[in-house]
Amino acid sequence: MIEQDTRAAKAFYQAVRKFAESTKPWDTTAIFYETKPDEYLDLTLVSQRVYGRRDEFLAVMAAAGLDTVDQPLPQKRITLPSEGQLYAIKRRAGFESIAGYRENFAPTWAEG
């Protein structure tokens, strides 16, 4: 997941982290997910279970407040953006995690 513009990945991480920290427990649009023991060292498994694909591990990492992808994920409740909210965050940040939507290290939907 090498980015042509590394600021985009950082902006995406920060936006998802802010979302996770600021979403209220009664917000019906967010996804509240209880992590499981088998996800301890596999953020892609959380991504698969929540979004149906393993590509969104950076969103999981941000929501959990982890610094690196190989950092253990403790069992806890994390707040993730819904599919639509995730799409909007990606567009604002200029970041795309799905390989099929990337070309030459940049999102295919990006302007210019």
C-alpha positions in Angstrom: 0.0 0.0 0.0 2.6 2.5 -1.0 1.2 5.9 -1.6 2.3 8.4 -4.2 1.3 11.1 -1.6 2.1 9.8 1.9 0.2 12.6 3.4 -3.0 11.0 2.1 -2.5 7.9 4.2 -1.7 10.0 7.2 -4.8 12.2 6.7 -6.9 9.1 6.3 -5.6 7.6 9.5 -6.1 10.8 11.4 -9.7 11.2 10.1 -10.7 7.7 11.0 -9.1 8.1 14.5 -11.0 11.3 15.0 -14.2 9.6 13.9 -13.6 6.8 16.3 -12.9 9.1 19.2 -15.7 11.5 18.6 -18.6 9.2 17.7 -21.1 8.8 20.5 -22.2 5.3 21.7 -25.8 6.0 20.6 -24.8 7.0 17.0 -26.7 4.6 14.8 -24.6 5.3 11.7 -21.3 4.0 13.0 -20.2 0.4 13.4 -19.4 -0.7 16.9 -17.3 -3.9 16.8 -16.2 -6.1 19.6 -12.8 -7.5 18.7 -12.2 -11.2 19.1 -9.3 -13.3 20.4 -8.3 -14.6 16.9 -7.9 -11.0 15.6 -5.1 -10.2 18.1 -2.4 -10.2 15.4 -4.6 -9.9 12.3 -6.2 -6.5 11.6 -7.2 -7.8 8.2 -9.6 -10.3 9.8 -11.5 -7.4 11.5 -11.6 -5.7 8.1 -13.0 -8.9 6.5 -15.7 -9.3 9.2 -16.8 -5.7 9.2 -16.4 -4.6 5.5 -16.3 -7.9 3.7 -12.8 -7.4 2.5 -9.3 -7.3 4.0 -8.2 -4.0 2.5 -9.5 -1.8 5.3 -6.9 -2.8 7.9 -5.6 0.8 8.1 -9.1 2.0 9.2 -9.2 -0.8 11.8 -5.7 0.2 13.0 -6.8 3.9 13.3 -10.1 3.0 15.0 -8.2 0.9 17.6 -5.6 3.6 18.1 -2.7 1.3 17.1 0.6 2.8 15.9 1.8 0.0 13.6 0.1 -2.8 11.7 1.9 -5.5 13.6 0.9 -4.1 17.0 -1.4 -6.5 18.9 -5.1 -5.7 18.9 -6.5 -6.0 22.4 -10.0 -7.3 22.9 -12.1 -4.2 23.1 -14.9 -2.3 21.4 -13.9 -0.2 18.5 -15.9 2.4 16.5 -15.6 2.2 12.8 -17.2 4.3 10.1 -19.9 2.7 8.0 -19.2 1.9 4.4 -20.6 5.3 3.2 -18.7 7.2 5.9 -15.5 5.3 5.0 -16.0 6.2 1.4 -16.4 9.9 2.3 -13.3 9.9 4.5 -11.2 8.3 1.8 -12.3 10.9 -0.7 -11.5 13.8 1.6 -8.1 12.4 2.5 -7.3 11.4 -1.1 -6.5 7.9 0.0 -7.6 4.5 -1.4 -7.0 1.2 0.2 -8.6 -1.1 -2.4 -6.0 -2.2 -4.9 -8.5 -2.3 -7.8 -9.1 1.4 -7.3 -5.4 2.3 -7.5 -3.1 2.8 -10.4 0.5 4.1 -10.3 0.4 4.4 -6.5 -2.6 6.7 -6.5 -6.4 6.4 -6.4 -7.9 6.0 -9.9 -10.8 8.4 -8.9 -8.4 11.2 -7.8 -8.5 14.4 -9.8 -5.5 15.5 -11.9 
